[in-house]
Amino acid sequence: MQAFESLFEFLFKYRPITYEKGELAFGPPSVAIIAAVLVTGAIVAAVITYRRVRAKSTGRDRAILLALRVATLAVLLLCLFRPMLVLSAALPQRNFVGILLDDSRSMQIADRDGKPRSELLAQQFTPEESALMKQLSERFMLRFFRFSSTAERAAGPAGLTHTGSQTHLGDALDRARQELSSVPLSGLVMVTDGADNANTPLTEQLLSLRARGVPVFTVGVGRERFTKDIEISRVETPHSVLRGASVVVDLLVSQRGYGGEKVQLAVEDAGRIVSTDTITLPPDGEASPVRVHVTANEKGPRVFKFRIAVQPGEMVTQNNEQEALVIVSDRKEKILYFDGEPRFEVKFLRRAVADDPNLQLVTLLRTAENKYWRGGIDDPEELAAGFPKTREELFKYRALILGSIEASFFTHDQLRMIAEFVSERGGGLLMLGGRNALAEGGYAGTPLADVIPVELDPEAAKNKEPYFIELGPELTPAGRSHSATQIAATAALSAARWKDLPPVSSVNRVSRLKPGATALLTGRPVEGGARGPYYLLAFQRFGAGKSVVMPIQDSWIWQMHALIRVDDLTHETFWRQTMRWLVSGVPGTVTLAASSDRVAPKVPVVLRADVHDANYLKVNNAKVTASVVAPGAAPREIPMEWTVDRDGEYRASFTPDAAGLYEVRVESRTADTVVASDTVFVQAAELNTEYFGAEMRSATLKRIAEETGGQYYTEETLAKLPEDLTFTKSGATVLQQMDLWDMPAIFFLLVALVSTEWAYRKARGLA
């Protein structure tokens, strides 16, 4: 590109940008009119002469020679009219230029032949030492700004610290423009790597700059591609989990220069390594998802650090680790299990979770018509009338398990209430297999048919022929990394253990998943049987909650089979993990969320609370207050206001003043009585976001320049900046004329035309 521009400037006298900004005009002197008449006469004479002359020439020869002669005279005629470019040029020392220097941490990256990016700023933009700055200061009055999350005045590169934890390009440009709004401004120069950490797009600020006629000249600093680097680009964890749960964490790992190599991934909790794994890096330039499992053994807010060991030759080492805040709760989650008949599954499922301090399994078992056995209840009145008949009674549970109970047992309102338990309340629903379950229990066509993740055959309930099949469990690719199916210390050991488990039986025909549903376990027929697929465990999201189907009737075999050792805890582990997953993410009547759980100090945090009553209907007239507890400080009360545009939503914000862990508790009150509450934590700390995606983003910088009428530069083309700034149309300007008649391209064109005419005559014997 630079070679092309140099060639263009040699042939056409000026750079391409000069032609873009200039307008074509003519300025012929008075004698040029007489000369033009003579040249025009010569053209007419040439036409008449070539039409009359015959000699040895053909009509084609005369046409070609006439065209060449006329073209030569036309070029001379054009030069006589003195073509020129008219540009608006800045008046010397009458205009200002704002120079914005990136003061963020990413400027410390040493990717310029081992030198940090910040060195370019010192070399090129120090007024006393730089040739570039001398040229700029001769033409303009300069004002320096330092910027990261915002811009502020600076004396120059000497005052930069390069400690900014975030870069907001749009806000910095807008702030600098406002500072210089009262003076004639030729443009803004932004020197940066182009990394933008703002959550808002640049569009609004760029439109504002363009409307005010302020061009931005961007200077890209750093490499567009690292040669060697490993980065943990993203970490996704559950917001909160129960104590002792297996936390599934999804990482996104990218790299350059280490494709196919194996590296160690370590997980730390408060400085202690709680998990290690060896991962294979993806090919260069690609991002690969990595899933790891961490057991959360300590309650409270936990900051987990995920770290890949630094490899030799890495250009950036700070992006090898990421942190995530997870709240580990030690409360009891209440689950209702309703089965229509006494069977072993009830006994062993209750036994599996009996010792789990974080699960309370309330059991309702129909022993005869209108007679029930209740277990795990809190008081004698609980479920005294059988299955809940109101939303308030059902919605106090976090999850619901339905065993072998026919659909006709429930009223239509109860079936619809169960569907709303999932879609509106956000609860978890698990439907087990059995002779009165699923399609065989008549659930096809009911409100629950839409909720569950498998298709139900309406004819199954009418089919009198018994159905029975034995299936060996097999993990699906999704099941290999899912928390519910992790029955051993590692994913590899868990997969091996599933292969060794004995088969279970099913009396329910389930062979089709709904679109969007995910299978975790499939079944392998032990002997014979129709072609599958057979699904043993599948789930889908439905509304605010999740629904799960496990169409087997005897998972207790994984505890009591002759091949299972007495001390084997596979059955207990599976059911504990499954029930913990079933209640994970289930909201309460009040749920509080922060715009981010990890922010830099002085960065505002937006709080959003969703408030419901006991029936999970949205409440708009509640008194909602957030209490913010800073490290070592007294609680600070912040009222939350209803947003009006969304039912039940309340908002407020606070700004952490210093680093530390902030506890935010929200309470919803009615008549001075606390109806419900929720708590979140926000960690304020210096973030390393500047080191992620830290390659120089030329596309962003080119966009800023193009949309504002500026120009993009690299270190190699930076010397052209003073000239380009001179020819902006902003500020105090004067029209400047730049002659085009003496371009080398015109001389070469005349030589080419005359030479071609002579060569043609010679070749045709007409010379």
Secondary structure, DSSP 4 states (H G I P E B T S, - for coil): -HHHHHHHHHHHSS-HHHHHH-EEEE---HHHHHHHHHHHHHHHHHHHHHHH--TT--HHHHHHHHHHHHHHHHHHHHHHT-EEEEEEEEPTTS-EEEEEEE-BGGGG---BTTB-THHHHHHHH-TTT-HHHHHHHHHSEEEEEEESSSEEEESSGGG----BS---HHHHHHHHHHHTTTS-EEEEEEEE------SS-SHHHHHHHHHTT--EEEEE-S-SS-SSEEEEEEEE--SEEETT-EEEEEEEEEEES-TT-EEEEEEEETTEEEEEEEEEPPSTT-EEEEEEEEE--S-EEEEEEEEEPPPTT-S--GGGEEEEEEEEE-PPEEEEEEESS--HHHHHHHHHHTT-TTEEEEEEEEEETTEEEEES-SSTTTTTTSS--SHHHHTTSSEEEE-S--GGGS-HHHHHHHHHHHHTT--EEEEE-STTSGGGGT-TTSHHHHHSSB---TTGGG--S---EEEEEEE-HHHHT-GGG--SSSHHHHHHHHHHSPPEEE-S----BPTT-EEEEEEEESS-------EEEEEEEETTEEEEEE--S-TTHHHHSTTS-TT--HHHHHHHHHHHHHHTT---SEEEEES-SEE-TT--EEEEEEEB-TT--B-SS-EEEEEEE-TTS--EEEEEEE-SSSTTEEEEEE---SSEEEEEEEEEEETTEEEEEEEEEEEE----GGGTT-S--HHHHHHHHHHHT--EE-TTTGGGHHHHHHT-SSSSEEEEEEE-TT-HHHHHHHHHHHHHHHHHHHHHT--
